[in-house]
Amino acid sequence: MSPKSICHFFFTDPYKNIEEIQPGNVTLHEESSLFSWEKLMELPAANRMEKVISCFKKSPDAVARLICFPWAGGGSIHYARWGNVLTSSIEVFAVKLPGRESRAKEPFFENMQQIVDEVIGVLLPVLKEKPFALFGHSFGAFTGFAVADALKRRHNLEPVHIFLSGASAPYSETRTKAPKRSELSDDDFLKWLVSIGGTPPELLANPEVLKLFLPALKADLHVVENYRCHQPDGPLLCCPVTCFDGKEDVPHDLRAWKSITSGDFTVRMLDGAHFYLKESNNEKTILDYITKQVETSEMDYL
């Protein structure tokens, strides 16, 4: 597998030339490349949307939207292509974070609040237009939940369904006692990366590409490892919540997520390890389930 194809696998970004993203050519923290939230919000709405959201299939007549949040170190394209698979009644918006893809020259976010502020700042107008659901895997489960929590508290707005994958609830004991992987040495970090599966051996053997991949992954893990959220005294939301996980992944406290909602709560276990959702059969199962749940929610919403 070439460096270019490895980058496409992990960052899921169609770089035209691998040279464009060599460490010597991309300085993530150059002052000239800093792009603050304030500057982002000064852009026209269409430009803000294009910068933060990947949408492969525009569906203005869709009756609902699915907002997807990337896993740690991941890009947006894996989810954006779901828009070509789901029915035309669901439009897919995949969140694109700084430090990767077309935003490679921007510095990584340092905390969850920055992610929440940017996503809500850009998406709030369209979220008010029609029903929406949220999907996030691993790191994306935390960012999706944080966005849902803030939408409810700040704007009294909530999704019709939240789909959370591969992660314990942020306030669960399993999560709060988990070791901080972002502080590991690169060698120990790579050993852990191999242990969770889903990493092409070609990537692990390619120092050139690792220099590109590890900073984004460690930056995202730093965000989630320092994200503090107390178990709610009562439900924050009333929408249904579904948790997915791989049967061979390390155990996650999925049941702890039930505390966030007064609505229906479901756990679905599928074959595979941490990146079980990349398997074609599992992906089909997930997308069929999402379609059914969102379309049913649409009827309830109307």
Backbone torsions as a table, in degrees:
resi	resn	phi	psi	omega
1	MET	NA	129.7	-178.0
2	SER	-76.5	160.7	175.1
3	PRO	-53.8	-38.4	-179.4
4	LYS	-63.7	-45.4	-177.9
5	SER	-70.9	-31.5	175.6
6	ILE	-64.3	-44.3	177.7
7	CYS	-59.9	-40.6	180.0
8	HIS	-64.0	-37.0	-179.2
9	PHE	-64.5	-44.5	-173.4
10	PHE	-89.8	-48.5	-178.4
11	PHE	-83.6	-12.4	-176.9
12	THR	44.0	49.6	179.2
13	ASP	-128.6	126.8	-175.8
14	PRO	-77.8	70.0	176.3
15	TYR	-62.1	135.0	-179.9
16	LYS	-77.1	-35.8	179.4
17	ASN	-137.4	126.8	179.6
18	ILE	-60.6	-28.2	-179.9
19	GLU	-61.3	-26.8	-178.2
20	GLU	-64.2	-23.3	-175.9
21	ILE	-118.8	22.9	174.0
22	GLN	-66.4	147.0	-178.1
23	PRO	-53.2	-33.4	179.8
24	GLY	-71.3	-20.7	-177.1
25	ASN	-100.3	-16.6	-179.2
26	VAL	-120.2	112.3	176.6
27	THR	-108.9	105.0	-169.6
28	LEU	-64.7	-25.5	-175.1
29	HIS	-114.0	22.2	173.4
30	GLU	-60.2	136.8	-178.5
31	GLU	-59.9	-35.6	-178.2
32	SER	-67.2	-18.4	-175.6
33	SER	-100.7	-3.1	-178.7
34	LEU	-64.1	135.6	-179.6
35	PHE	-133.8	96.8	-174.1
36	SER	-76.0	163.6	177.3
37	TRP	-60.7	-37.9	179.8
38	GLU	-62.5	-42.2	178.7
39	LYS	-66.5	-38.5	178.5
40	LEU	-58.7	-45.0	-176.0
41	MET	-72.1	-12.5	175.5
42	GLU	-80.3	-16.6	179.6
43	LEU	-71.9	154.7	171.3
44	PRO	-57.5	152.5	-175.3
45	ALA	-54.3	-42.0	-178.0
46	ALA	-63.9	-38.7	178.9
47	ASN	-69.4	-37.8	177.0
48	ARG	-62.0	-45.1	-178.6
49	MET	-61.5	-45.1	-178.2
50	GLU	-64.0	-33.7	-178.2
51	LYS	-72.3	-36.5	-171.4
52	VAL	-102.9	-20.0	-173.9
53	ILE	-124.2	135.3	168.8
54	SER	-102.4	127.1	178.1
55	CYS	-138.5	107.6	-176.6
56	PHE	-76.1	-28.7	-175.0
57	LYS	-132.9	101.6	177.6
58	LYS	-69.1	127.9	-179.3
59	SER	-133.1	76.3	-176.6
60	PRO	-60.2	-23.8	-180.0
61	ASP	-92.5	2.3	178.1
62	ALA	-60.5	146.0	-178.5
63	VAL	-92.7	-7.1	178.0
64	ALA	-154.3	161.4	176.9
65	ARG	-123.2	147.1	174.1
66	LEU	-113.2	116.9	179.8
67	ILE	-99.0	122.8	-174.9
68	CYS	-114.7	138.6	-177.2
69	PHE	-114.8	132.4	-173.0
70	PRO	-72.4	155.8	171.4
71	TRP	-74.3	169.6	-176.8
72	ALA	-57.7	129.6	180.0
73	GLY	77.8	-1.4	-174.2
74	GLY	-90.8	166.2	176.4
75	GLY	-103.9	-165.8	-173.9
76	SER	-101.6	-16.1	-167.2
77	ILE	-70.6	-31.7	178.2
78	HIS	-54.5	-43.9	-179.9
79	TYR	-82.0	-35.5	-178.2
80	ALA	-57.9	-34.8	-179.8
81	ARG	-69.8	-15.9	174.8
82	TRP	-59.8	-26.2	178.4
83	GLY	-61.9	-24.3	177.9
84	ASN	-84.6	-9.5	-176.0
85	VAL	-106.1	-40.7	-178.4
86	LEU	-69.9	162.4	179.7
87	THR	-65.0	160.2	-177.9
88	SER	-66.5	-8.0	179.2
89	SER	-79.3	-10.4	-178.6
90	ILE	-124.5	120.6	176.5
91	GLU	-97.4	133.6	-175.4
92	VAL	-103.5	125.2	173.3
93	PHE	-112.3	119.7	178.2
94	ALA	-106.1	123.8	-177.0
95	VAL	-72.3	134.9	-178.4
96	LYS	-115.6	112.4	-175.5
97	LEU	-89.7	159.0	178.0
98	PRO	-63.8	155.7	175.5
99	GLY	90.2	8.2	-179.1
100	ARG	-157.1	165.6	178.8
101	GLU	53.4	-137.3	-177.6
102	SER	-71.0	-6.5	179.1
103	ARG	-106.9	24.6	-172.8
104	ALA	-61.9	-26.9	-177.8
105	LYS	-86.3	-2.9	179.2
106	GLU	-89.6	145.5	178.7
107	PRO	-67.6	149.7	177.4
108	PHE	-63.5	151.5	170.5
109	PHE	-68.6	149.7	-176.9
110	GLU	-106.4	-15.0	-179.7
111	ASN	-152.0	166.0	-176.0
112	MET	-65.9	-32.3	-178.1
113	GLN	-60.4	-37.6	179.0
114	GLN	-63.0	-41.8	178.6
115	ILE	-63.6	-48.2	-178.8
116	VAL	-59.7	-46.6	-177.8
117	ASP	-62.1	-41.7	-178.5
118	GLU	-68.6	-47.5	-177.2
119	VAL	-61.9	-46.7	-179.5
120	ILE	-68.5	-39.9	179.6
121	GLY	-58.9	-36.7	-178.7
122	VAL	-84.6	-41.1	-170.3
123	LEU	-92.8	-16.3	-173.0
124	LEU	-50.6	-47.4	-179.7
125	PRO	-57.9	-41.3	-178.0
126	VAL	-78.2	-26.2	177.4
127	LEU	-68.8	-23.4	178.3
128	LYS	-81.4	-12.2	-175.1
129	GLU	-76.3	-39.5	-172.8
130	LYS	-157.6	167.6	179.7
131	PRO	-58.7	150.2	178.9
132	PHE	-144.0	153.5	174.7
133	ALA	-124.7	161.6	-179.1
134	LEU	-122.4	140.3	174.6
135	PHE	-133.1	133.7	175.3
136	GLY	-150.3	139.0	178.3
137	HIS	-110.9	131.4	175.7
138	SER	58.0	-117.7	175.0
139	PHE	-51.6	-38.1	179.6
140	GLY	-65.0	-27.5	176.3
141	ALA	-65.5	-40.2	179.0
142	PHE	-68.3	-43.9	-179.2
143	THR	-67.5	-38.2	177.0
144	GLY	-62.6	-43.4	178.1
145	PHE	-64.9	-43.4	-179.6
146	ALA	-61.0	-39.0	177.6
147	VAL	-67.0	-43.4	179.1
148	ALA	-61.8	-42.3	179.2
149	ASP	-60.9	-46.7	-178.8
150	ALA	-67.8	-38.6	177.9
151	LEU	-60.2	-40.7	-179.7
152	LYS	-69.2	-46.7	-176.6
153	ARG	-68.9	-41.5	-174.1
154	ARG	-86.5	-34.6	-169.3
155	HIS	-128.4	3.9	-177.9
156	ASN	50.8	44.1	-177.2
157	LEU	-125.3	134.4	178.2
158	GLU	-142.4	156.2	-179.3
159	PRO	-70.6	165.4	174.6
160	VAL	-83.2	-16.1	177.7
161	HIS	-164.7	143.2	172.5
162	ILE	-118.5	129.4	178.1
163	PHE	-112.6	116.1	-176.5
164	LEU	-116.8	137.3	-172.0
165	SER	-136.0	137.9	168.3
166	GLY	61.9	35.6	-178.2
167	ALA	-155.8	141.1	170.6
168	SER	-74.8	156.2	174.2
169	ALA	-59.5	142.9	-173.0
170	PRO	-63.2	-22.5	-178.9
171	TYR	-97.8	-1.1	-177.8
172	SER	-71.7	153.8	179.1
173	GLU	-62.6	-35.4	177.8
174	THR	-57.3	-39.4	-178.1
175	ARG	-79.3	-46.5	-174.4
176	THR	-66.6	-24.1	179.8
177	LYS	-98.4	3.4	-179.7
178	ALA	-69.0	142.7	178.9
179	PRO	-66.2	152.6	179.9
180	LYS	-86.0	98.5	-176.6
181	ARG	-67.4	-29.4	-176.8
182	SER	-65.8	-16.4	-178.6
183	GLU	-94.6	-1.7	178.8
184	LEU	-69.6	155.1	170.5
185	SER	-65.4	161.6	-179.0
186	ASP	-59.3	-39.1	-179.4
187	ASP	-64.4	-47.5	180.0
188	ASP	-67.8	-34.3	178.9
189	PHE	-63.6	-41.3	179.8
190	LEU	-66.9	-36.1	176.6
191	LYS	-61.8	-42.7	177.6
192	TRP	-64.3	-41.1	-179.7
193	LEU	-59.8	-42.0	177.8
194	VAL	-63.7	-38.7	-174.3
195	SER	-66.4	-28.1	-177.9
196	ILE	-87.5	-9.9	175.8
197	GLY	79.8	169.2	176.2
198	GLY	89.1	-1.4	-177.9
199	THR	-100.5	121.3	179.0
200	PRO	-60.9	133.1	179.1
201	PRO	-59.5	-27.8	178.5
202	GLU	-62.6	-33.8	178.1
203	LEU	-68.7	-45.7	-177.7
204	LEU	-64.1	-25.0	-178.9
205	ALA	-94.9	4.6	-174.9
206	ASN	-118.4	92.0	-177.4
207	PRO	-57.2	-32.2	-178.8
208	GLU	-59.5	-45.9	-178.2
209	VAL	-79.0	-32.7	178.8
210	LEU	-59.4	-35.2	178.3
211	LYS	-61.9	-26.5	178.5
212	LEU	-85.2	-36.8	-172.2
213	PHE	-82.3	-44.6	-173.5
214	LEU	-60.8	-42.2	-179.6
215	PRO	-58.6	-42.0	180.0
216	ALA	-66.1	-42.4	-179.6
217	LEU	-65.1	-45.8	-179.5
218	LYS	-66.7	-36.3	179.1
219	ALA	-63.9	-43.3	179.3
220	ASP	-66.4	-40.6	178.6
221	LEU	-65.3	-35.6	175.9
222	HIS	-59.9	-41.3	179.1
223	VAL	-61.2	-50.9	-174.2
224	VAL	-72.8	-32.6	179.6
225	GLU	-69.8	-22.5	178.9
226	ASN	-104.9	8.0	177.1
227	TYR	-81.4	122.4	-178.4
228	ARG	-111.8	128.1	-178.8
229	CYS	-146.3	120.0	179.4
230	HIS	-81.7	148.2	176.8
231	GLN	-60.2	128.4	-176.6
232	PRO	-65.5	144.0	176.4
233	ASP	-67.9	-29.9	177.5
234	GLY	-146.8	170.8	-178.9
235	PRO	-57.5	135.4	176.6
236	LEU	-83.9	-28.8	-173.5
237	LEU	-130.9	169.6	174.7
238	CYS	-123.1	2.5	-179.4
239	CYS	-79.5	159.8	174.7
240	PRO	-64.9	148.0	176.8
241	VAL	-128.0	129.4	175.6
242	THR	-119.7	132.5	175.6
243	CYS	-110.4	130.8	174.1
244	PHE	-109.6	154.1	173.6
245	ASP	-162.2	158.9	175.4
246	GLY	-86.7	135.8	-177.0
247	LYS	-63.7	-27.8	-178.0
248	GLU	-98.9	5.2	176.8
249	ASP	-75.6	165.3	173.3
250	VAL	-61.0	148.0	-176.4
251	PRO	-61.4	135.9	174.7
252	HIS	-118.6	146.8	177.6
253	ASP	-85.2	78.8	-178.4
254	LEU	-71.5	-35.5	-177.0
255	ARG	-61.1	-26.4	-179.6
256	ALA	-64.8	-21.7	178.4
257	TRP	-66.8	-19.2	-177.0
258	LYS	-59.1	-26.0	-177.4
259	SER	-64.8	-18.1	-173.3
260	ILE	-82.3	-12.1	-174.1
261	THR	-138.8	151.3	170.8
262	SER	-94.4	-2.9	-179.5
263	GLY	-85.2	-172.4	179.8
264	ASP	-62.5	145.0	179.1
265	PHE	-130.9	128.3	-175.5
266	THR	-134.2	142.3	173.3
267	VAL	-117.9	129.4	178.0
268	ARG	-121.9	120.4	178.5
269	MET	-104.0	129.7	-178.3
270	LEU	-121.7	156.7	-179.9
271	ASP	-63.5	140.9	175.7
272	GLY	124.9	174.1	-179.2
273	ALA	-98.2	-145.2	-171.1
274	HIS	-62.2	-39.6	-179.9
275	PHE	-99.8	39.8	177.8
276	TYR	-54.7	-30.7	-174.8
277	LEU	-71.9	-10.2	175.7
278	LYS	-80.7	-16.7	178.2
279	GLU	-71.4	133.9	-171.6
280	SER	-59.2	-41.3	-180.0
281	ASN	-64.3	-42.3	179.0
282	ASN	-67.0	-39.5	179.5
283	GLU	-61.9	-42.7	177.9
284	LYS	-61.6	-42.9	178.9
285	THR	-60.0	-44.9	-179.3
286	ILE	-63.9	-46.8	-176.9
287	LEU	-68.0	-38.1	176.1
288	ASP	-62.4	-41.7	-179.6
289	TYR	-66.4	-45.2	179.2
290	ILE	-59.3	-45.9	-179.3
291	THR	-57.8	-48.6	-178.5
292	LYS	-61.5	-45.1	-176.5
293	GLN	-68.5	-42.4	-178.3
294	VAL	-69.1	-42.4	179.0
295	GLU	-65.0	-36.1	175.3
296	THR	-66.6	-40.6	178.3
297	SER	-63.4	-34.7	179.0
298	GLU	-60.1	-41.5	-179.7
299	MET	-65.3	-40.6	178.0
300	ASP	-64.8	-39.7	-178.6
301	TYR	-63.4	-41.7	-178.9
302	LEU	-72.3	NA	NA
